[in-house]
């Protein structure tokens, strides 16, 4: 890869991209073509001025718009000076052209550049002088075109980089957002923000943020030149230009209203489509196809009608502005005739050319108005999303523990997986209570128990008794209304045990848990990709190292997927399809279980993952999890409705109506005929007899 710096001559003459353009004229573009452009390589390799997420989020919460101005400040300043230089070069070219015409006019009150060199120039001298001016005009136009090309190059970079960075911040924030605030954003909202809002904001900042101040500056420059060239009649043209301001303000107000409504309708359509795709099977089975189709058609039609309104607004604004320079030119000519001004050819030519330059500057105004209204709405929507709290912001400061330097170093190694340690974990749950608002009843009440290290704890109870909520609290995903969850890590370092204790509901606690845990939910999450990519949850890419196939196969075998894998035509390369459409429910669950086996975590959470598998497979899985290498010397929390294998657990927690009713070993509870577990099992047996 050639990293030599592109010279100024290459940029001005476009020789750095000319060879590429010749190739693309004969065939389609290839990745290697982009690698041949030094500027592209340098752009991709250079570090940008965007801060890390933790530094950026406070600024984004104040205003995404202003934040991006700060992050791209140097780029905007550089583009401003390039664009102003482009306008100045064009004006100088126009003045030179005026002087070329005046060289052939007889002496008059107008300033003539040729008079500085010749008293009474002959025709031959005038001709040579005009040739020199024409050459200067040509070079100035080449310079202006090259500067404009450099500006477009920077604009294209910004129009790519700004949405890319905004999307990074969106998805990063989505990873850390609290469960409660996440529920306020639909999938369509987030998709729309990433795909549309980020792009709208990027487009305006890339193409409009610099052009608007340049437009103002260039209007000043042009007016100065017009007054110097055609006199005070230029003010008449300027007055006509000013009349556009209230017109554009009106279109800006209309645009804001229209785009805000457009975003709302777009969110609705995306949400309906997402629900349709996710629930396609149920939609078919229940015969809801016509209903969903009508809903989506109505939402699409509504969005289309709104788009027509925006297009009509844009076309009206563009038509007015595009022809406005003719109004300006006509006003200037009328002024010259009415006030009996200078009617020489050079003056008329100056009026036409300079009015044209002024028209070129104001022509993009409707686009600016349109882009500005989109950017304002997009910035507000993104700001609302960034204002949502992260999980760690919900944690209470009193739970934070200040560790010594040695422990902090060890914590960093565990979190970032810099070294492999044998780790065990235990928990102390103290007086956990939970309710979702002050007006609602408690769903968990005063629950306290211990989870010893390297033991299997089964959480049992009726449906909706609070098992999953309790697990989510232990995992740190839900903040309890009151009470605490303490953890104790034991790390074996060269046969020396180091301990780290703390509260789960702290930033350090969450990070430590995420580093050593694996979670198997009730409903398996499946990527739309191959089995090989689904196990490590990592897409395979060219020219990158990848996970050893034997490790993936071993984890599938542990999850009783051996026979299924052999029956698949493409083995590990079998495409599962969106949401695992090509797999049965039991197969999807076993793929989910194999991820936990692949991760080989010290802490395993099983939230009723065996509900979709058959009896034979269930026995194999129980054997592998609880009696095999997978679950050996691991702390396992197992919420289940399948009670046949409770004897494999070391302790049972029985919950009903959000209360812990009893706790103990299976053998002890089953011997006690009055135990809540025995009554529950008896009730299930009696239910099955009816």
C-alpha positions as CSV (number, residue, x, y, z in Angstrom):
1,X,0.0,0.0,0.0
2,X,1.5,3.2,-1.1
3,X,1.4,5.9,1.6
4,X,3.3,8.7,-0.2
5,X,1.8,12.1,0.2
6,X,-0.2,13.4,-2.7
7,X,1.5,16.5,-4.1
8,X,-0.2,19.8,-4.6
9,X,0.2,19.5,-8.4
10,X,-1.4,16.1,-8.3
11,X,-4.4,17.6,-6.5
12,X,-4.7,20.6,-8.8
13,X,-4.3,18.5,-12.0
14,X,-6.4,15.6,-10.7
15,X,-3.6,13.2,-11.7
16,X,-4.0,11.3,-8.4
17,X,-7.4,10.0,-9.5
18,X,-7.1,10.1,-13.3
19,X,-5.7,6.6,-13.7
20,X,-8.5,5.3,-11.5
21,X,-11.1,7.0,-13.6
22,X,-9.7,5.5,-16.8
23,X,-9.9,2.0,-15.3
24,X,-13.5,2.6,-14.1
25,X,-14.4,3.7,-17.6
26,X,-13.7,0.1,-18.8
27,X,-14.9,-2.0,-15.9
28,X,-16.7,-2.0,-12.5
29,X,-14.9,-0.8,-9.5
30,X,-12.9,-3.1,-7.2
31,X,-11.6,-2.9,-3.7
32,X,-8.1,-2.8,-5.0
33,X,-9.0,0.4,-6.9
34,X,-9.6,2.3,-3.7
35,X,-6.4,1.0,-2.3
36,X,-4.6,2.7,-5.2
37,X,-5.6,6.2,-4.1
38,X,-3.2,7.6,-1.5
39,X,-5.7,10.0,-0.1
40,X,-8.2,7.2,0.7
41,X,-5.4,5.2,2.4
42,X,-4.3,8.1,4.4
43,X,-7.9,9.0,5.4
44,X,-8.6,5.5,6.6
45,X,-5.3,5.3,8.5
46,X,-5.4,8.7,10.2
47,X,-7.0,9.0,13.6
48,X,-9.9,11.4,13.7
49,X,-10.8,14.0,16.4
50,X,-13.7,12.1,17.8
51,X,-13.4,11.2,21.5
52,X,-14.3,7.9,23.1
53,X,-17.9,7.3,24.0
54,X,-17.5,8.2,27.7
55,X,-16.1,11.6,26.8
56,X,-18.5,12.2,23.9
57,X,-21.8,11.3,25.6
58,X,-22.0,14.4,27.9
59,X,-21.5,16.6,24.8
60,X,-24.0,14.7,22.7
61,X,-26.6,15.1,25.4
62,X,-26.2,18.9,25.3
63,X,-26.5,18.9,21.5
64,X,-25.4,16.4,18.8
65,X,-25.3,19.3,16.4
66,X,-22.9,21.4,18.5
67,X,-20.8,18.4,19.4
68,X,-20.1,17.6,15.8
69,X,-19.1,21.2,15.2
70,X,-16.6,20.8,17.9
71,X,-15.3,17.4,16.7
72,X,-14.9,18.6,13.1
73,X,-13.8,22.2,13.9
74,X,-10.5,22.0,12.0
75,X,-12.1,20.4,9.0
76,X,-14.8,23.1,8.8
77,X,-12.3,25.9,9.1
78,X,-10.2,24.3,6.3
79,X,-13.2,23.9,4.1
80,X,-14.3,27.5,4.7
81,X,-11.0,28.9,3.5
82,X,-10.9,26.6,0.5
83,X,-14.5,27.6,-0.5
84,X,-13.8,31.4,0.1
85,X,-10.6,31.1,-2.0
86,X,-12.7,29.4,-4.7
87,X,-15.2,32.3,-4.7
88,X,-12.4,34.9,-4.7
89,X,-10.7,33.2,-7.6
90,X,-14.0,33.3,-9.5
91,X,-14.5,37.0,-8.7
92,X,-11.0,37.9,-9.8
93,X,-11.6,35.9,-13.0
94,X,-14.8,37.9,-13.6
95,X,-13.0,41.3,-13.0
96,X,-10.3,40.2,-15.3
97,X,-12.9,39.3,-18.0
98,X,-14.4,42.8,-17.5
99,X,-11.0,44.4,-18.0
100,X,-10.5,42.3,-21.1
101,X,-13.6,43.8,-22.6
102,X,-12.7,47.3,-21.5
103,X,-9.3,47.0,-23.2
104,X,-11.2,47.3,-26.5
105,X,-13.4,50.2,-25.3
106,X,-12.4,53.8,-25.8
107,X,-11.3,55.6,-22.7
108,X,-14.2,56.4,-20.4
109,X,-15.0,57.0,-16.8
110,X,-14.6,53.3,-16.2
111,X,-11.2,52.1,-14.8
112,X,-9.2,50.3,-17.5
113,X,-6.3,48.0,-16.5
114,X,-4.6,48.5,-19.8
115,X,-4.2,52.2,-19.2
116,X,-1.6,51.4,-16.5
117,X,0.7,49.9,-19.1
118,X,-0.1,51.9,-22.3
119,X,-1.0,55.6,-22.8
120,X,-2.7,55.1,-26.2
121,X,-2.4,51.4,-27.0
122,X,-2.4,50.2,-30.6
123,X,-4.6,47.5,-31.8
124,X,-1.7,45.1,-31.7
125,X,-0.8,46.0,-28.1
126,X,-4.4,45.7,-27.1
127,X,-4.6,42.3,-28.7
128,X,-1.5,41.0,-26.9
129,X,-2.7,42.4,-23.6
130,X,-6.1,40.7,-24.1
131,X,-4.4,37.4,-24.8
132,X,-2.5,37.7,-21.5
133,X,-5.7,38.5,-19.6
134,X,-7.5,35.5,-21.3
135,X,-4.6,33.2,-20.1
136,X,-5.0,34.6,-16.6
137,X,-8.8,34.0,-16.7
138,X,-8.1,30.4,-17.8
139,X,-5.6,29.8,-15.0
140,X,-8.0,31.4,-12.4
141,X,-10.8,29.2,-13.6
142,X,-8.6,26.1,-13.4
143,X,-7.6,27.2,-9.8
144,X,-11.2,27.8,-8.9
145,X,-12.2,24.4,-10.3
146,X,-9.4,22.6,-8.4
147,X,-10.3,24.4,-5.1
148,X,-13.9,23.4,-5.6
149,X,-12.8,19.8,-6.2
150,X,-10.8,19.8,-3.0
151,X,-13.9,21.1,-1.2
152,X,-16.0,18.4,-2.6
153,X,-13.4,15.8,-1.6
154,X,-13.6,17.1,2.0
155,X,-17.4,17.2,1.9
156,X,-17.6,13.5,0.8
157,X,-15.3,12.5,3.6
158,X,-17.5,14.3,6.1
159,X,-20.7,13.0,4.7
160,X,-19.3,9.5,5.3
161,X,-17.5,10.0,8.6
162,X,-20.2,11.9,10.5
163,X,-23.0,9.3,10.1
164,X,-20.5,6.6,10.7
165,X,-19.4,8.1,14.0
166,X,-23.0,8.9,15.1
167,X,-24.0,5.3,14.4
168,X,-21.1,4.1,16.5
169,X,-22.2,6.3,19.4
170,X,-25.9,5.1,18.9
171,X,-25.0,1.4,19.1
172,X,-22.5,1.9,21.9
173,X,-25.1,3.8,23.9
174,X,-27.7,1.1,23.1
175,X,-25.3,-1.5,24.7
176,X,-25.2,0.5,28.0
177,X,-28.7,2.0,28.1
178,X,-30.7,1.1,31.2
179,X,-33.5,-1.5,30.9
180,X,-36.2,1.0,31.8
181,X,-35.1,3.7,29.3
182,X,-34.5,1.1,26.6
183,X,-38.2,0.2,26.8
184,X,-39.2,3.7,25.7
185,X,-37.5,3.3,22.3
186,X,-39.0,1.0,19.6
187,X,-36.8,-1.0,17.3
188,X,-38.0,1.3,14.4
189,X,-37.0,4.4,16.3
190,X,-33.4,3.2,16.7
191,X,-33.2,1.9,13.1
192,X,-34.5,5.3,11.9
193,X,-32.0,7.2,14.0
194,X,-29.1,5.2,12.7
195,X,-30.1,5.1,9.1
196,X,-31.8,8.5,8.6
197,X,-31.1,10.9,11.4
198,X,-27.4,10.3,11.4
199,X,-27.3,10.7,7.6
200,X,-29.5,13.9,7.6
201,X,-27.2,15.5,10.2
202,X,-24.1,14.4,8.3
203,X,-25.4,15.7,5.0
204,X,-26.2,19.1,6.3
205,X,-22.9,19.5,8.2
206,X,-20.9,18.2,5.2
207,X,-22.6,20.3,2.5
208,X,-24.3,23.1,4.2
209,X,-22.5,24.1,7.4
210,X,-19.6,25.7,5.4
211,X,-21.6,26.8,2.4
212,X,-24.0,29.1,4.4
213,X,-21.3,31.3,5.9
214,X,-19.4,31.3,2.5
215,X,-22.7,32.3,0.9
216,X,-22.9,35.3,3.2
217,X,-19.2,36.2,2.7
218,X,-19.4,35.8,-1.1
219,X,-22.5,37.9,-1.3
220,X,-20.5,40.7,0.5
221,X,-17.6,40.2,-1.9
222,X,-19.9,40.2,-5.0
223,X,-21.7,43.3,-3.8
224,X,-18.4,45.2,-3.2
225,X,-17.3,44.3,-6.7
226,X,-20.7,45.1,-8.3
227,X,-20.8,48.5,-6.6
228,X,-17.3,49.2,-7.8
229,X,-18.2,48.1,-11.3
230,X,-21.7,49.2,-12.0
231,X,-22.3,51.7,-9.2
232,X,-25.1,52.2,-6.7
233,X,-27.5,50.4,-9.0
234,X,-26.1,47.2,-7.5
235,X,-28.0,48.0,-4.3
236,X,-31.2,47.4,-6.2
237,X,-30.1,43.9,-7.0
238,X,-29.0,43.4,-3.4
239,X,-32.4,44.5,-2.2
240,X,-34.0,41.9,-4.4
241,X,-31.7,39.3,-2.9
242,X,-32.7,40.3,0.6
243,X,-36.3,39.6,-0.3
244,X,-35.4,35.9,-0.3
245,X,-34.7,35.9,3.4
246,X,-38.4,35.9,4.6
247,X,-39.3,33.5,1.8
248,X,-36.6,31.0,3.0
249,X,-37.5,31.5,6.7
250,X,-41.1,30.5,5.7
251,X,-39.8,27.4,4.0
252,X,-37.6,26.6,7.0
253,X,-40.6,26.7,9.3
254,X,-42.6,24.6,6.9
255,X,-39.7,22.2,6.5
256,X,-39.3,21.6,10.2
257,X,-43.0,20.8,10.6
258,X,-43.0,18.4,7.6
259,X,-39.8,16.6,8.5
260,X,-40.8,16.1,12.1
261,X,-44.0,14.4,10.9
262,X,-42.1,12.5,8.3
263,X,-39.8,11.0,11.0
264,X,-42.8,10.0,13.1
265,X,-44.5,8.3,10.2
266,X,-41.3,6.6,9.2
267,X,-40.9,5.2,12.7
268,X,-44.4,3.8,12.6
269,X,-43.7,2.0,9.2
270,X,-40.4,0.6,10.4
271,X,-42.0,-0.7,13.6
272,X,-44.8,-2.4,11.7
273,X,-42.4,-4.0,9.2
274,X,-40.1,-5.2,12.1
275,X,-43.1,-6.8,13.9
276,X,-44.3,-8.4,10.6
277,X,-40.8,-10.0,10.0
278,X,-40.3,-11.1,13.6
279,X,-43.8,-12.6,13.9
280,X,-44.2,-13.9,10.3
281,X,-45.0,-17.5,11.4
282,X,-47.7,-16.4,13.9
283,X,-49.1,-13.9,11.3
284,X,-49.5,-16.8,8.9
285,X,-50.9,-19.3,11.4
286,X,-53.5,-16.9,12.8
287,X,-54.5,-15.5,9.5
288,X,-53.5,-12.0,10.4
289,X,-51.9,-11.3,7.0
290,X,-54.6,-9.0,5.6
291,X,-54.7,-7.0,8.8
292,X,-50.9,-6.5,8.9
293,X,-50.7,-5.9,5.1
294,X,-53.4,-3.2,5.4
295,X,-51.6,-1.6,8.4
296,X,-48.3,-1.5,6.5
297,X,-49.9,-0.2,3.4
298,X,-51.6,2.6,5.3
299,X,-48.3,3.5,7.1
300,X,-46.4,3.4,3.8
301,X,-49.0,5.5,2.0
302,X,-49.0,8.0,4.9
303,X,-45.2,8.3,4.7
304,X,-45.4,8.6,0.9
305,X,-48.0,11.4,1.1
306,X,-45.8,13.3,3.6
307,X,-42.8,12.8,1.3
308,X,-44.8,14.4,-1.6
309,X,-45.5,17.4,0.7
310,X,-41.8,17.7,1.4
311,X,-41.0,17.4,-2.3
312,X,-43.5,20.0,-3.3
313,X,-42.1,22.3,-0.7
314,X,-38.6,21.7,-1.9
315,X,-39.5,22.2,-5.6
316,X,-41.3,25.4,-4.8
317,X,-38.4,26.8,-2.9
318,X,-35.9,25.6,-5.6
319,X,-38.0,27.1,-8.5
320,X,-38.2,30.5,-6.8
321,X,-34.5,30.6,-5.9
322,X,-33.2,29.1,-9.2
323,X,-34.8,31.9,-11.1
324,X,-34.1,34.6,-8.6
325,X,-30.8,35.6,-10.2
326,X,-32.9,36.5,-13.4
327,X,-35.0,38.8,-11.2
328,X,-31.8,40.3,-9.8
329,X,-30.4,40.8,-13.3
330,X,-33.6,42.2,-14.6
331,X,-33.8,44.7,-11.7
332,X,-30.2,45.8,-12.4
333,X,-30.9,46.3,-16.1
334,X,-34.1,48.2,-15.3
335,X,-32.2,50.3,-12.9
336,X,-29.5,51.1,-15.6
337,X,-32.2,52.1,-18.1
338,X,-34.3,54.0,-15.6
339,X,-31.5,55.9,-14.0
340,X,-29.7,56.4,-17.3
341,X,-26.6,54.5,-16.1
342,X,-23.5,53.4,-17.9
343,X,-24.6,51.3,-20.9
344,X,-21.2,50.3,-22.2
345,X,-20.7,46.6,-23.2
346,X,-18.3,45.9,-20.3
347,X,-20.8,47.3,-17.8
348,X,-23.6,45.2,-19.2
349,X,-21.3,42.2,-19.3
350,X,-20.3,42.9,-15.6
351,X,-23.9,43.1,-14.6
352,X,-24.7,39.8,-16.3
353,X,-21.6,37.9,-15.0
354,X,-21.7,39.2,-11.4
355,X,-25.5,38.7,-11.2
356,X,-24.8,35.1,-12.4
357,X,-22.2,34.6,-9.7
358,X,-24.6,36.0,-7.1
359,X,-27.2,33.7,-8.5
360,X,-24.9,30.7,-8.2
361,X,-24.4,31.5,-4.5
362,X,-28.0,31.8,-3.7
363,X,-29.3,28.9,-5.8
364,X,-28.5,26.2,-3.1
365,X,-30.5,28.1,-0.5
366,X,-33.7,25.9,-0.8
367,X,-31.5,22.8,-0.3
368,X,-29.9,24.5,2.7
369,X,-33.3,25.2,4.1
370,X,-34.4,21.6,3.4
371,X,-31.2,20.1,4.9
372,X,-31.3,22.5,7.9
373,X,-34.9,21.5,8.8
374,X,-33.9,17.8,8.5
375,X,-30.7,18.3,10.6
376,X,-32.6,20.2,13.4
377,X,-35.2,17.4,13.7
378,X,-32.5,14.7,13.5
379,X,-30.4,16.4,16.2
380,X,-33.3,16.7,18.6
381,X,-34.3,13.1,18.1
382,X,-30.7,11.9,18.7
383,X,-30.4,14.2,21.7
384,X,-33.5,12.6,23.2
385,X,-31.9,9.1,22.7
386,X,-28.5,10.1,24.2
387,X,-30.3,11.6,27.2
388,X,-31.6,8.2,28.1
389,X,-29.7,6.9,31.2
390,X,-27.0,4.2,31.0
391,X,-27.2,1.3,33.4
392,X,-24.4,2.5,35.6
393,X,-26.1,5.9,36.0
394,X,-28.9,4.2,37.9
395,X,-26.5,2.7,40.4
396,X,-26.3,4.3,43.8
397,X,-23.0,6.0,44.6
398,X,-23.0,4.4,48.1
399,X,-22.4,1.0,46.6
400,X,-19.1,1.9,45.0
401,X,-15.9,0.4,46.6
402,X,-12.5,2.0,46.1
403,X,-10.0,-0.8,45.5
404,X,-6.3,-0.6,46.0
405,X,-4.0,-0.3,43.0
406,X,-3.0,-4.0,43.0
407,X,-6.7,-5.0,42.9
408,X,-7.5,-2.5,40.2
409,X,-4.8,-4.0,38.0
410,X,-6.2,-7.4,38.6
411,X,-9.7,-6.2,37.8
412,X,-8.5,-4.7,34.6
413,X,-6.9,-8.0,33.6
414,X,-10.1,-9.9,34.2
415,X,-12.4,-7.4,32.5
416,X,-10.2,-7.1,29.4
417,X,-9.3,-10.8,29.5
418,X,-5.6,-10.0,29.3
419,X,-4.8,-13.2,31.2
420,X,-6.6,-16.5,31.8
421,X,-7.4,-17.3,35.5
422,X,-9.3,-20.0,37.2
423,X,-12.1,-18.0,38.8
424,X,-15.0,-18.9,41.1
425,X,-17.8,-16.7,42.3
426,X,-20.4,-16.7,45.1
427,X,-23.2,-14.3,45.9
428,X,-24.9,-12.9,49.0
429,X,-28.5,-11.6,48.3
430,X,-29.8,-9.4,51.0
431,X,-33.4,-8.2,51.4
432,X,-34.1,-7.7,47.7
433,X,-37.4,-6.0,46.9
434,X,-38.6,-4.7,43.6
435,X,-41.5,-2.7,42.3
436,X,-41.7,-0.8,39.0
437,X,-43.3,2.4,40.4
438,X,-44.6,3.7,43.7
439,X,-48.2,3.1,42.6
440,X,-47.6,-0.6,41.8
441,X,-47.3,-3.5,44.2
442,X,-44.0,-5.3,44.9
443,X,-43.2,-8.1,42.5
444,X,-40.3,-9.3,44.7
445,X,-40.3,-8.8,48.5
446,X,-37.5,-9.2,51.1
447,X,-35.6,-12.0,49.4
448,X,-32.4,-13.1,51.0
449,X,-30.2,-16.2,50.4
450,X,-26.7,-17.2,49.5
451,X,-25.2,-18.8,46.4
452,X,-22.0,-20.7,47.2
453,X,-19.2,-20.9,44.8
454,X,-19.1,-23.8,42.3
455,X,-22.6,-24.9,43.2
456,X,-25.8,-25.4,41.3
457,X,-28.8,-23.4,42.6
458,X,-32.2,-24.1,41.1
459,X,-34.9,-21.4,41.3
460,X,-38.3,-23.0,41.2
461,X,-41.9,-21.6,41.4
462,X,-45.1,-21.2,39.5
463,X,-45.4,-19.1,36.3
464,X,-44.9,-15.4,36.9
465,X,-43.6,-16.0,40.4
466,X,-40.6,-13.7,39.8
467,X,-37.9,-16.2,38.9
468,X,-36.6,-14.3,35.8
469,X,-36.8,-10.9,37.6
470,X,-34.7,-12.3,40.4
471,X,-32.1,-13.6,37.9
472,X,-32.0,-10.3,36.1
473,X,-31.3,-8.6,39.5
474,X,-28.5,-11.0,40.3
475,X,-27.0,-10.4,36.8
476,X,-27.2,-6.6,37.4
477,X,-29.7,-6.0,34.6
478,X,-32.4,-4.7,36.9
479,X,-31.8,-2.3,39.9
480,X,-33.8,-3.5,43.0
481,X,-36.0,-1.0,44.8
482,X,-34.2,-1.9,48.0
483,X,-31.6,-4.5,49.1
484,X,-28.2,-5.5,47.7
485,X,-26.5,-8.2,45.8
486,X,-22.9,-8.8,46.8
487,X,-20.4,-10.9,44.9
488,X,-17.1,-12.5,46.0
489,X,-14.6,-13.5,43.3
490,X,-11.8,-15.9,44.1
491,X,-9.0,-15.8,41.6
492,X,-6.4,-18.6,41.5
493,X,-3.0,-17.0,40.6
494,X,-0.2,-19.5,40.6
495,X,-2.0,-21.5,43.4
496,X,-2.5,-18.3,45.4
497,X,-6.1,-17.2,46.0
498,X,-6.9,-13.5,45.5
499,X,-10.4,-12.2,46.5
500,X,-12.4,-9.4,45.1
501,X,-15.7,-8.4,46.8
502,X,-18.2,-5.8,45.9
503,X,-21.7,-4.9,44.9
504,X,-23.1,-6.3,41.6
505,X,-24.9,-3.0,41.0
506,X,-21.8,-0.9,40.4
507,X,-19.9,-0.3,37.2
508,X,-17.0,-2.5,38.3
509,X,-19.4,-5.2,39.5
510,X,-21.2,-5.3,36.2
511,X,-18.0,-5.4,34.2
512,X,-16.6,-8.2,36.2
513,X,-19.8,-10.3,35.9
514,X,-20.0,-9.7,32.1
515,X,-16.3,-10.9,31.8
516,X,-16.9,-14.3,33.6
517,X,-20.6,-15.1,32.9
518,X,-22.6,-16.8,30.2
519,X,-26.4,-16.5,29.9
520,X,-28.8,-18.9,28.2
521,X,-32.3,-17.3,27.9
522,X,-35.7,-18.9,27.5
523,X,-35.9,-17.7,23.9
524,X,-32.7,-18.3,22.0
525,X,-31.1,-15.4,20.2
526,X,-29.9,-16.4,16.7
527,X,-28.0,-14.3,14.2
528,X,-28.9,-14.5,10.5
529,X,-25.7,-16.2,9.5
530,X,-24.0,-19.6,9.6
531,X,-23.7,-21.9,12.6
532,X,-19.9,-21.3,12.6
533,X,-20.6,-17.6,13.2
534,X,-23.5,-18.1,15.7
535,X,-21.5,-20.0,18.3
536,X,-18.8,-17.3,19.1
537,X,-21.3,-14.6,18.0
538,X,-18.6,-13.3,15.6
539,X,-18.9,-12.8,11.9
540,X,-16.1,-14.4,9.8
541,X,-14.2,-11.9,7.7
542,X,-11.6,-12.3,5.0
543,X,-7.9,-11.8,6.0
544,X,-8.8,-12.2,9.7
545,X,-7.9,-14.9,12.2
546,X,-11.0,-16.9,13.3
547,X,-12.0,-19.4,15.9
548,X,-10.8,-22.9,15.6
549,X,-13.5,-25.2,14.1
550,X,-12.8,-27.9,16.6
551,X,-13.7,-25.7,19.5
552,X,-17.0,-24.8,17.9
553,X,-17.8,-28.5,17.1
554,X,-16.9,-29.6,20.6
555,X,-19.3,-27.0,22.1
556,X,-22.1,-28.2,19.7
557,X,-21.5,-31.8,20.7
558,X,-21.7,-30.8,24.4
559,X,-25.1,-29.2,23.6
560,X,-26.3,-32.5,22.0
561,X,-26.1,-31.1,18.5
562,X,-23.9,-33.8,17.0
563,X,-26.5,-35.7,15.1
564,X,-28.1,-32.4,13.8
565,X,-24.8,-31.1,12.6
566,X,-24.1,-34.3,10.6
567,X,-27.6,-34.0,8.9
568,X,-26.9,-30.5,7.7
569,X,-25.7,-30.4,4.1
570,X,-23.2,-27.6,4.7
571,X,-22.2,-28.4,8.3
572,X,-20.9,-25.4,10.1
573,X,-21.4,-23.2,7.0
574,X,-25.2,-23.9,7.0
575,X,-27.1,-20.6,6.9
576,X,-29.5,-20.5,9.8
577,X,-31.6,-17.7,8.4
578,X,-33.2,-14.7,10.1
579,X,-34.2,-15.5,13.7
580,X,-33.1,-19.1,13.1
581,X,-35.9,-19.8,10.6
582,X,-34.2,-22.9,9.3
583,X,-33.9,-24.5,12.7
584,X,-36.5,-26.0,15.0
585,X,-37.2,-24.5,18.5
586,X,-35.1,-27.2,20.1
587,X,-32.2,-26.8,17.7
588,X,-32.1,-23.0,18.4
589,X,-32.0,-23.7,22.1
590,X,-29.1,-26.1,21.7
591,X,-27.2,-23.6,19.6
592,X,-27.8,-21.1,22.4
593,X,-26.6,-23.6,25.0
594,X,-23.5,-24.4,22.9
595,X,-22.5,-20.8,23.2
596,X,-22.2,-21.2,26.9
597,X,-20.2,-24.3,26.5
598,X,-17.9,-22.5,24.0
599,X,-17.4,-19.6,26.4
600,X,-16.4,-21.9,29.3
601,X,-17.5,-19.3,31.8
602,X,-17.1,-19.5,35.5
603,X,-20.6,-18.3,36.1
604,X,-23.6,-19.8,34.1
605,X,-27.2,-18.5,34.2
606,X,-29.8,-20.8,32.7
607,X,-33.2,-19.2,32.4
608,X,-35.4,-22.3,31.7
609,X,-33.4,-23.2,28.5
610,X,-34.6,-26.8,28.2
611,X,-38.3,-26.0,27.7
612,X,-38.1,-26.6,23.9
613,X,-36.2,-29.8,23.8
614,X,-37.5,-33.4,23.8
615,X,-37.1,-35.7,26.8
616,X,-34.2,-37.7,25.4
617,X,-32.2,-34.6,24.5
618,X,-33.0,-33.1,27.8
619,X,-31.4,-36.0,29.6
620,X,-28.3,-35.7,27.5
621,X,-28.1,-32.0,28.2
622,X,-28.6,-32.4,31.9
623,X,-25.9,-35.0,32.0
624,X,-23.5,-32.7,30.1
625,X,-24.4,-29.5,32.1
626,X,-24.6,-30.8,35.6
627,X,-22.5,-34.0,35.6
628,X,-20.1,-33.3,32.8
629,X,-17.1,-31.1,32.2
630,X,-19.3,-28.1,31.0
631,X,-20.7,-27.4,34.5
632,X,-17.8,-28.9,36.6
633,X,-16.5,-26.4,39.2
634,X,-18.9,-23.7,37.9
635,X,-21.4,-21.5,39.8
636,X,-24.8,-22.2,38.0
637,X,-28.1,-20.5,38.6
638,X,-30.9,-22.5,37.0
639,X,-34.5,-21.3,36.7
640,X,-36.7,-24.1,35.5
641,X,-40.2,-25.5,35.1
642,X,-38.8,-28.9,34.3
643,X,-38.6,-30.5,37.7
644,X,-37.5,-34.0,36.9
645,X,-33.8,-33.2,37.4
646,X,-33.9,-31.0,40.5
647,X,-31.9,-33.7,42.4
648,X,-28.8,-32.5,40.5
649,X,-28.9,-29.1,42.1
650,X,-27.1,-28.5,45.4
651,X,-29.8,-26.1,46.7
652,X,-33.4,-25.1,45.7
653,X,-34.9,-21.7,46.1
654,X,-38.7,-21.8,45.9
655,X,-40.4,-18.5,45.0
656,X,-44.1,-17.7,44.8
657,X,-45.8,-14.3,44.3
658,X,-42.4,-12.6,44.6
659,X,-41.6,-14.2,48.0
660,X,-39.0,-16.7,49.0
661,X,-41.0,-19.5,50.7
662,X,-38.3,-22.0,51.3
663,X,-34.8,-23.0,50.6
664,X,-32.8,-26.2,51.0
665,X,-31.4,-29.4,49.5
666,X,-33.7,-31.4,47.2
667,X,-33.4,-34.5,49.4
668,X,-34.5,-32.5,52.5
669,X,-37.4,-30.7,50.9
670,X,-38.7,-33.8,49.2
671,X,-38.8,-35.8,52.5
672,X,-40.9,-33.1,54.1
673,X,-44.4,-33.7,53.0
674,X,-45.5,-30.3,54.1
675,X,-42.7,-28.5,52.1
676,X,-43.9,-26.0,49.5
677,X,-41.9,-27.9,46.8
678,X,-43.7,-31.1,47.6
679,X,-47.1,-29.4,47.5
680,X,-46.1,-27.8,44.2
681,X,-45.1,-31.2,42.7
682,X,-48.2,-32.8,44.0
683,X,-50.3,-30.1,42.4
684,X,-48.6,-30.7,39.1
685,X,-49.2,-34.4,39.3
686,X,-52.9,-34.0,40.2
687,X,-53.3,-31.6,37.3
688,X,-51.8,-34.1,34.9
689,X,-54.3,-36.8,35.9
690,X,-57.4,-34.7,34.9
